[in-house]
Amino acid sequence: MTYLLLNIPFVAIALAVLAIAVMRGRAPQVRPWLIAAAVMLALTAIFDNAIISSGLVAYDDELISGIRLGVAPVEDFAYTVAALLIIPALWHLWGTRGEASP
């Protein structure tokens, strides 16, 4: 199984939860999400490259797409993307009306 196939269920679940939040009118606001996405993806790029470069983590070249940002395969960013989708959606779904704004 490739890392891309391993990531699909996590991203699919995150997209489903976000879709539910959007359908209920409780979707996260776009601007704060974009800021969080930029920060989290930048931090993921920095720290994943550091961890991989140091030899703590290694990837089998046959199991990745071959597309890399530095030394980190793009598949490594899927968990960050899934978290960026699901955490704000859950926050807005589970928050009370006074805590989360649609």
Chimera marker file (.cmm) of the C-alpha trace (Angstrom):
<marker_set name="trace">
<marker id="1" x="0.000" y="0.000" z="0.000" r="1" g="1" b="0" radius="0.5"/>
<marker id="2" x="1.338" y="3.428" z="-0.932" r="1" g="1" b="0" radius="0.5"/>
<marker id="3" x="1.358" y="6.399" z="1.410" r="1" g="1" b="0" radius="0.5"/>
<marker id="4" x="-1.153" y="8.136" z="-0.869" r="1" g="1" b="0" radius="0.5"/>
<marker id="5" x="-3.645" y="5.274" z="-0.454" r="1" g="1" b="0" radius="0.5"/>
<marker id="6" x="-3.042" y="5.304" z="3.283" r="1" g="1" b="0" radius="0.5"/>
<marker id="7" x="-3.916" y="9.016" z="3.420" r="1" g="1" b="0" radius="0.5"/>
<marker id="8" x="-7.161" y="8.800" z="1.437" r="1" g="1" b="0" radius="0.5"/>
<marker id="9" x="-9.429" y="7.628" z="4.311" r="1" g="1" b="0" radius="0.5"/>
<marker id="10" x="-8.192" y="10.373" z="6.651" r="1" g="1" b="0" radius="0.5"/>
<marker id="11" x="-8.730" y="13.146" z="4.120" r="1" g="1" b="0" radius="0.5"/>
<marker id="12" x="-12.085" y="11.674" z="3.027" r="1" g="1" b="0" radius="0.5"/>
<marker id="13" x="-13.376" y="11.602" z="6.618" r="1" g="1" b="0" radius="0.5"/>
<marker id="14" x="-12.182" y="15.177" z="7.163" r="1" g="1" b="0" radius="0.5"/>
<marker id="15" x="-13.943" y="16.312" z="3.967" r="1" g="1" b="0" radius="0.5"/>
<marker id="16" x="-17.145" y="14.529" z="5.026" r="1" g="1" b="0" radius="0.5"/>
<marker id="17" x="-17.150" y="16.249" z="8.427" r="1" g="1" b="0" radius="0.5"/>
<marker id="18" x="-16.495" y="19.616" z="6.772" r="1" g="1" b="0" radius="0.5"/>
<marker id="19" x="-19.357" y="18.964" z="4.327" r="1" g="1" b="0" radius="0.5"/>
<marker id="20" x="-21.686" y="18.265" z="7.262" r="1" g="1" b="0" radius="0.5"/>
<marker id="21" x="-20.622" y="21.527" z="8.917" r="1" g="1" b="0" radius="0.5"/>
<marker id="22" x="-21.221" y="23.451" z="5.699" r="1" g="1" b="0" radius="0.5"/>
<marker id="23" x="-24.646" y="21.847" z="5.162" r="1" g="1" b="0" radius="0.5"/>
<marker id="24" x="-25.655" y="22.791" z="8.713" r="1" g="1" b="0" radius="0.5"/>
<marker id="25" x="-24.545" y="26.368" z="8.173" r="1" g="1" b="0" radius="0.5"/>
<marker id="26" x="-21.747" y="26.003" z="10.724" r="1" g="1" b="0" radius="0.5"/>
<marker id="27" x="-18.756" y="26.183" z="8.410" r="1" g="1" b="0" radius="0.5"/>
<marker id="28" x="-15.536" y="27.819" z="9.607" r="1" g="1" b="0" radius="0.5"/>
<marker id="29" x="-14.802" y="31.293" z="8.292" r="1" g="1" b="0" radius="0.5"/>
<marker id="30" x="-12.429" y="31.301" z="5.337" r="1" g="1" b="0" radius="0.5"/>
<marker id="31" x="-9.895" y="33.973" z="6.327" r="1" g="1" b="0" radius="0.5"/>
<marker id="32" x="-8.877" y="32.500" z="9.722" r="1" g="1" b="0" radius="0.5"/>
<marker id="33" x="-8.751" y="29.066" z="8.089" r="1" g="1" b="0" radius="0.5"/>
<marker id="34" x="-6.416" y="30.326" z="5.343" r="1" g="1" b="0" radius="0.5"/>
<marker id="35" x="-4.124" y="31.907" z="7.934" r="1" g="1" b="0" radius="0.5"/>
<marker id="36" x="-4.054" y="28.696" z="9.976" r="1" g="1" b="0" radius="0.5"/>
<marker id="37" x="-3.454" y="26.656" z="6.806" r="1" g="1" b="0" radius="0.5"/>
<marker id="38" x="-0.513" y="28.823" z="5.776" r="1" g="1" b="0" radius="0.5"/>
<marker id="39" x="1.074" y="28.612" z="9.227" r="1" g="1" b="0" radius="0.5"/>
<marker id="40" x="0.492" y="24.868" z="9.679" r="1" g="1" b="0" radius="0.5"/>
<marker id="41" x="1.692" y="23.931" z="6.192" r="1" g="1" b="0" radius="0.5"/>
<marker id="42" x="4.819" y="26.072" z="6.623" r="1" g="1" b="0" radius="0.5"/>
<marker id="43" x="5.559" y="24.478" z="10.006" r="1" g="1" b="0" radius="0.5"/>
<marker id="44" x="4.926" y="21.014" z="8.568" r="1" g="1" b="0" radius="0.5"/>
<marker id="45" x="7.356" y="21.732" z="5.731" r="1" g="1" b="0" radius="0.5"/>
<marker id="46" x="10.035" y="22.979" z="8.118" r="1" g="1" b="0" radius="0.5"/>
<marker id="47" x="9.775" y="20.251" z="10.724" r="1" g="1" b="0" radius="0.5"/>
<marker id="48" x="9.133" y="17.348" z="8.345" r="1" g="1" b="0" radius="0.5"/>
<marker id="49" x="12.216" y="18.315" z="6.358" r="1" g="1" b="0" radius="0.5"/>
<marker id="50" x="14.240" y="18.545" z="9.577" r="1" g="1" b="0" radius="0.5"/>
<marker id="51" x="13.015" y="15.160" z="10.814" r="1" g="1" b="0" radius="0.5"/>
<marker id="52" x="13.596" y="13.431" z="7.487" r="1" g="1" b="0" radius="0.5"/>
<marker id="53" x="16.990" y="15.104" z="6.946" r="1" g="1" b="0" radius="0.5"/>
<marker id="54" x="18.141" y="14.031" z="10.392" r="1" g="1" b="0" radius="0.5"/>
<marker id="55" x="17.366" y="10.408" z="9.581" r="1" g="1" b="0" radius="0.5"/>
<marker id="56" x="14.659" y="9.934" z="12.223" r="1" g="1" b="0" radius="0.5"/>
<marker id="57" x="12.123" y="9.079" z="9.504" r="1" g="1" b="0" radius="0.5"/>
<marker id="58" x="12.682" y="7.563" z="6.079" r="1" g="1" b="0" radius="0.5"/>
<marker id="59" x="10.315" y="6.837" z="3.223" r="1" g="1" b="0" radius="0.5"/>
<marker id="60" x="10.480" y="3.966" z="0.758" r="1" g="1" b="0" radius="0.5"/>
<marker id="61" x="10.842" y="5.641" z="-2.644" r="1" g="1" b="0" radius="0.5"/>
<marker id="62" x="8.629" y="2.976" z="-4.207" r="1" g="1" b="0" radius="0.5"/>
<marker id="63" x="5.717" y="3.914" z="-1.915" r="1" g="1" b="0" radius="0.5"/>
<marker id="64" x="5.653" y="7.674" z="-2.538" r="1" g="1" b="0" radius="0.5"/>
<marker id="65" x="4.565" y="9.718" z="-5.550" r="1" g="1" b="0" radius="0.5"/>
<marker id="66" x="8.061" y="11.096" z="-6.019" r="1" g="1" b="0" radius="0.5"/>
<marker id="67" x="6.907" y="14.691" z="-5.577" r="1" g="1" b="0" radius="0.5"/>
<marker id="68" x="8.798" y="16.299" z="-2.722" r="1" g="1" b="0" radius="0.5"/>
<marker id="69" x="8.943" y="19.652" z="-0.992" r="1" g="1" b="0" radius="0.5"/>
<marker id="70" x="12.555" y="19.673" z="0.035" r="1" g="1" b="0" radius="0.5"/>
<marker id="71" x="13.111" y="16.100" z="1.204" r="1" g="1" b="0" radius="0.5"/>
<marker id="72" x="9.533" y="15.627" z="2.464" r="1" g="1" b="0" radius="0.5"/>
<marker id="73" x="7.139" y="13.755" z="0.163" r="1" g="1" b="0" radius="0.5"/>
<marker id="74" x="3.867" y="15.579" z="-0.507" r="1" g="1" b="0" radius="0.5"/>
<marker id="75" x="2.009" y="12.646" z="1.042" r="1" g="1" b="0" radius="0.5"/>
<marker id="76" x="3.458" y="13.720" z="4.379" r="1" g="1" b="0" radius="0.5"/>
<marker id="77" x="1.297" y="16.860" z="4.255" r="1" g="1" b="0" radius="0.5"/>
<marker id="78" x="-1.991" y="14.927" z="4.063" r="1" g="1" b="0" radius="0.5"/>
<marker id="79" x="-2.367" y="14.629" z="7.834" r="1" g="1" b="0" radius="0.5"/>
<marker id="80" x="-1.904" y="18.374" z="8.235" r="1" g="1" b="0" radius="0.5"/>
<marker id="81" x="-4.501" y="19.001" z="5.525" r="1" g="1" b="0" radius="0.5"/>
<marker id="82" x="-6.902" y="16.535" z="7.174" r="1" g="1" b="0" radius="0.5"/>
<marker id="83" x="-6.439" y="18.271" z="10.538" r="1" g="1" b="0" radius="0.5"/>
<marker id="84" x="-6.983" y="21.680" z="8.928" r="1" g="1" b="0" radius="0.5"/>
<marker id="85" x="-10.278" y="20.426" z="7.509" r="1" g="1" b="0" radius="0.5"/>
<marker id="86" x="-11.688" y="18.464" z="10.421" r="1" g="1" b="0" radius="0.5"/>
<marker id="87" x="-10.680" y="20.422" z="13.536" r="1" g="1" b="0" radius="0.5"/>
<marker id="88" x="-12.396" y="23.726" z="12.648" r="1" g="1" b="0" radius="0.5"/>
<marker id="89" x="-15.427" y="21.823" z="11.319" r="1" g="1" b="0" radius="0.5"/>
<marker id="90" x="-15.779" y="19.877" z="14.573" r="1" g="1" b="0" radius="0.5"/>
<marker id="91" x="-15.230" y="23.046" z="16.572" r="1" g="1" b="0" radius="0.5"/>
<marker id="92" x="-18.134" y="24.711" z="14.805" r="1" g="1" b="0" radius="0.5"/>
<marker id="93" x="-20.355" y="21.618" z="14.893" r="1" g="1" b="0" radius="0.5"/>
<marker id="94" x="-19.844" y="20.919" z="18.606" r="1" g="1" b="0" radius="0.5"/>
<marker id="95" x="-19.698" y="24.508" z="19.826" r="1" g="1" b="0" radius="0.5"/>
<marker id="96" x="-22.739" y="26.174" z="21.261" r="1" g="1" b="0" radius="0.5"/>
<marker id="97" x="-24.321" y="29.026" z="19.341" r="1" g="1" b="0" radius="0.5"/>
<marker id="98" x="-22.550" y="31.602" z="21.501" r="1" g="1" b="0" radius="0.5"/>
<marker id="99" x="-19.115" y="29.999" z="21.096" r="1" g="1" b="0" radius="0.5"/>
<marker id="100" x="-18.857" y="29.472" z="17.354" r="1" g="1" b="0" radius="0.5"/>
<marker id="101" x="-19.995" y="31.773" z="14.621" r="1" g="1" b="0" radius="0.5"/>
<marker id="102" x="-21.259" y="30.288" z="11.347" r="1" g="1" b="0" radius="0.5"/>
<link id1="1" id2="2" r="1" g="1" b="0" radius="0.2"/>
<link id1="2" id2="3" r="1" g="1" b="0" radius="0.2"/>
<link id1="3" id2="4" r="1" g="1" b="0" radius="0.2"/>
<link id1="4" id2="5" r="1" g="1" b="0" radius="0.2"/>
<link id1="5" id2="6" r="1" g="1" b="0" radius="0.2"/>
<link id1="6" id2="7" r="1" g="1" b="0" radius="0.2"/>
<link id1="7" id2="8" r="1" g="1" b="0" radius="0.2"/>
<link id1="8" id2="9" r="1" g="1" b="0" radius="0.2"/>
<link id1="9" id2="10" r="1" g="1" b="0" radius="0.2"/>
<link id1="10" id2="11" r="1" g="1" b="0" radius="0.2"/>
<link id1="11" id2="12" r="1" g="1" b="0" radius="0.2"/>
<link id1="12" id2="13" r="1" g="1" b="0" radius="0.2"/>
<link id1="13" id2="14" r="1" g="1" b="0" radius="0.2"/>
<link id1="14" id2="15" r="1" g="1" b="0" radius="0.2"/>
<link id1="15" id2="16" r="1" g="1" b="0" radius="0.2"/>
<link id1="16" id2="17" r="1" g="1" b="0" radius="0.2"/>
<link id1="17" id2="18" r="1" g="1" b="0" radius="0.2"/>
<link id1="18" id2="19" r="1" g="1" b="0" radius="0.2"/>
<link id1="19" id2="20" r="1" g="1" b="0" radius="0.2"/>
<link id1="20" id2="21" r="1" g="1" b="0" radius="0.2"/>
<link id1="21" id2="22" r="1" g="1" b="0" radius="0.2"/>
<link id1="22" id2="23" r="1" g="1" b="0" radius="0.2"/>
<link id1="23" id2="24" r="1" g="1" b="0" radius="0.2"/>
<link id1="24" id2="25" r="1" g="1" b="0" radius="0.2"/>
<link id1="25" id2="26" r="1" g="1" b="0" radius="0.2"/>
<link id1="26" id2="27" r="1" g="1" b="0" radius="0.2"/>
<link id1="27" id2="28" r="1" g="1" b="0" radius="0.2"/>
<link id1="28" id2="29" r="1" g="1" b="0" radius="0.2"/>
<link id1="29" id2="30" r="1" g="1" b="0" radius="0.2"/>
<link id1="30" id2="31" r="1" g="1" b="0" radius="0.2"/>
<link id1="31" id2="32" r="1" g="1" b="0" radius="0.2"/>
<link id1="32" id2="33" r="1" g="1" b="0" radius="0.2"/>
<link id1="33" id2="34" r="1" g="1" b="0" radius="0.2"/>
<link id1="34" id2="35" r="1" g="1" b="0" radius="0.2"/>
<link id1="35" id2="36" r="1" g="1" b="0" radius="0.2"/>
<link id1="36" id2="37" r="1" g="1" b="0" radius="0.2"/>
<link id1="37" id2="38" r="1" g="1" b="0" radius="0.2"/>
<link id1="38" id2="39" r="1" g="1" b="0" radius="0.2"/>
<link id1="39" id2="40" r="1" g="1" b="0" radius="0.2"/>
<link id1="40" id2="41" r="1" g="1" b="0" radius="0.2"/>
<link id1="41" id2="42" r="1" g="1" b="0" radius="0.2"/>
<link id1="42" id2="43" r="1" g="1" b="0" radius="0.2"/>
<link id1="43" id2="44" r="1" g="1" b="0" radius="0.2"/>
<link id1="44" id2="45" r="1" g="1" b="0" radius="0.2"/>
<link id1="45" id2="46" r="1" g="1" b="0" radius="0.2"/>
<link id1="46" id2="47" r="1" g="1" b="0" radius="0.2"/>
<link id1="47" id2="48" r="1" g="1" b="0" radius="0.2"/>
<link id1="48" id2="49" r="1" g="1" b="0" radius="0.2"/>
<link id1="49" id2="50" r="1" g="1" b="0" radius="0.2"/>
<link id1="50" id2="51" r="1" g="1" b="0" radius="0.2"/>
<link id1="51" id2="52" r="1" g="1" b="0" radius="0.2"/>
<link id1="52" id2="53" r="1" g="1" b="0" radius="0.2"/>
<link id1="53" id2="54" r="1" g="1" b="0" radius="0.2"/>
<link id1="54" id2="55" r="1" g="1" b="0" radius="0.2"/>
<link id1="55" id2="56" r="1" g="1" b="0" radius="0.2"/>
<link id1="56" id2="57" r="1" g="1" b="0" radius="0.2"/>
<link id1="57" id2="58" r="1" g="1" b="0" radius="0.2"/>
<link id1="58" id2="59" r="1" g="1" b="0" radius="0.2"/>
<link id1="59" id2="60" r="1" g="1" b="0" radius="0.2"/>
<link id1="60" id2="61" r="1" g="1" b="0" radius="0.2"/>
<link id1="61" id2="62" r="1" g="1" b="0" radius="0.2"/>
<link id1="62" id2="63" r="1" g="1" b="0" radius="0.2"/>
<link id1="63" id2="64" r="1" g="1" b="0" radius="0.2"/>
<link id1="64" id2="65" r="1" g="1" b="0" radius="0.2"/>
<link id1="65" id2="66" r="1" g="1" b="0" radius="0.2"/>
<link id1="66" id2="67" r="1" g="1" b="0" radius="0.2"/>
<link id1="67" id2="68" r="1" g="1" b="0" radius="0.2"/>
<link id1="68" id2="69" r="1" g="1" b="0" radius="0.2"/>
<link id1="69" id2="70" r="1" g="1" b="0" radius="0.2"/>
<link id1="70" id2="71" r="1" g="1" b="0" radius="0.2"/>
<link id1="71" id2="72" r="1" g="1" b="0" radius="0.2"/>
<link id1="72" id2="73" r="1" g="1" b="0" radius="0.2"/>
<link id1="73" id2="74" r="1" g="1" b="0" radius="0.2"/>
<link id1="74" id2="75" r="1" g="1" b="0" radius="0.2"/>
<link id1="75" id2="76" r="1" g="1" b="0" radius="0.2"/>
<link id1="76" id2="77" r="1" g="1" b="0" radius="0.2"/>
<link id1="77" id2="78" r="1" g="1" b="0" radius="0.2"/>
<link id1="78" id2="79" r="1" g="1" b="0" radius="0.2"/>
<link id1="79" id2="80" r="1" g="1" b="0" radius="0.2"/>
<link id1="80" id2="81" r="1" g="1" b="0" radius="0.2"/>
<link id1="81" id2="82" r="1" g="1" b="0" radius="0.2"/>
<link id1="82" id2="83" r="1" g="1" b="0" radius="0.2"/>
<link id1="83" id2="84" r="1" g="1" b="0" radius="0.2"/>
<link id1="84" id2="85" r="1" g="1" b="0" radius="0.2"/>
<link id1="85" id2="86" r="1" g="1" b="0" radius="0.2"/>
<link id1="86" id2="87" r="1" g="1" b="0" radius="0.2"/>
<link id1="87" id2="88" r="1" g="1" b="0" radius="0.2"/>
<link id1="88" id2="89" r="1" g="1" b="0" radius="0.2"/>
<link id1="89" id2="90" r="1" g="1" b="0" radius="0.2"/>
<link id1="90" id2="91" r="1" g="1" b="0" radius="0.2"/>
<link id1="91" id2="92" r="1" g="1" b="0" radius="0.2"/>
<link id1="92" id2="93" r="1" g="1" b="0" radius="0.2"/>
<link id1="93" id2="94" r="1" g="1" b="0" radius="0.2"/>
<link id1="94" id2="95" r="1" g="1" b="0" radius="0.2"/>
<link id1="95" id2="96" r="1" g="1" b="0" radius="0.2"/>
<link id1="96" id2="97" r="1" g="1" b="0" radius="0.2"/>
<link id1="97" id2="98" r="1" g="1" b="0" radius="0.2"/>
<link id1="98" id2="99" r="1" g="1" b="0" radius="0.2"/>
<link id1="99" id2="100" r="1" g="1" b="0" radius="0.2"/>
<link id1="100" id2="101" r="1" g="1" b="0" radius="0.2"/>
<link id1="101" id2="102" r="1" g="1" b="0" radius="0.2"/>
</marker_set>
